[in-house]
Amino acid sequence: MEVALANKFPEITHRWCKWHVFHTIKAELGQKYTKAFKEELNKVCNHMLTPEEFEAGWDALMMKHGLKNNVYMSNIYDNRHMWAKSYFSGKFCAKQTSTQRSESANHMLKGFVPPGTTMHVFVEQYHKLLSELIEKEDGKEQEDKLPLMETSTGWPIESHAAEFYTKTMLGKFVDHMKQGAKYDVVEIVPRRKYRLDHVDPSSREKWYRVSYVVDIREDGRYYQCECGMWDHMGMLCCHSVRVRWLQCSVLMNILATIVI
């Protein structure tokens, strides 16, 4: 598949399904795949990291759990450019990193249709599954159409986001807003370039970056952060939100001074 895609669609990005990568890791490691290892693996692989962060985090994880010389983990690492999020930060994927809808549908169908089912029973059970999925999706759509009673922060940027995002995505956006409060902002180029420094770097893993640069282009209409979240999933990162909020606060202070 990899060779065929490269030949027929040279401009597209081919990526391995992360779910399958994690599933094979679990199968290969056996008893070494502990709960603690799983949590740390998810932290290294699921966060929006730079390649340098990922590689440092992966090395620390392998050393901690005695997997530095594990052949399978070494092979997975050698192919990290095919599945690790940090190597796709400039590629938009709406946060989809696996064949999750297909896998989820297959998983649910197995719950409705036991092995050895006759064809007519299969069709009946399939229609039951389909009806259940449609009912859940309709309910979710109706929930998103309900007006938002009040925002959790009261900030204007959250009210603006609520006009466009579903409630699920709005919740993620609010989390980014709150995470942004953990960064101090240093203006490098007035209204064009900012550096954000984490207020408590000692609280983060050693391999985490604690400083990011945000560039503002196209007369303030485009925010480009080193973390790459906007290009990757289409949502402003906490760093860009922090800069935007700072700019709005400065503008409001200027206007208040003029009025006075």
DAQUIWO-V696911 format. One record per backbone hydrogen bond with DSSP energy under -0.5 kcal/mol. NH is the residue of the N-H (numbers start at 1). CO is the residue of the C=O. Records with the same first field share a line. If there is no record, write none. Layout:
NH=CO, CO
This chain:
5=1
6=2
7=3
8=4
9=5
12=9
14=12
15=13
16=82
18=97
21=17
22=18
23=19
24=20
25=21
26=22
27=23
28=24
29=25
30=26
32=29
33=30
34=32
38=34
39=35
40=36
41=37
42=38
43=39
44=40
45=41
46=42
47=43
49=47
54=50
55=51
56=52
57=53
58=54
59=55
60=56
61=57
62=58
63=59
64=60
65=61
66=63
67=62
68=62
70=67
74=70
75=71
76=72
77=73
78=74
79=75
80=77
82=79
83=80
84=80
85=45
87=84
88=85
89=86
91=88
92=90
93=232
94=232
95=232
96=93
97=95
100=98
103=99
104=100
105=101
106=102
107=103
108=104
109=105
110=106
111=107
112=108, 109
113=109
114=112
117=114
122=118
123=119
124=120
125=121
126=122
127=123
128=124
129=125
130=126
131=127
132=128
133=129
134=130
135=131
136=132
137=133
138=134
139=135
140=136
141=137
142=138
143=139
144=140
145=141
146=142, 143
149=147
158=155
159=155
160=156
161=157
162=158
163=159, 160
164=161
165=161
170=166
171=167
172=168
173=169
174=170
175=171
176=172
177=173
178=174
179=175
180=176
181=177, 178
182=179
183=180
184=197
186=195
188=186, 193
189=193
192=189
193=189
194=214
195=186
196=212
197=184, 195
198=210
199=182
201=198
203=200
204=201
208=205
212=196
214=194
215=213, 224
216=192
217=215, 222
221=217, 218
222=217
224=215, 222
225=223
226=213
228=225
232=228
233=229
234=229, 230
235=229
241=237
242=238
243=239
244=240
245=241
246=242
247=243
248=244
249=245
250=246
251=247
252=248
253=249
254=250
255=251
256=252
257=253
258=254
259=255
260=256
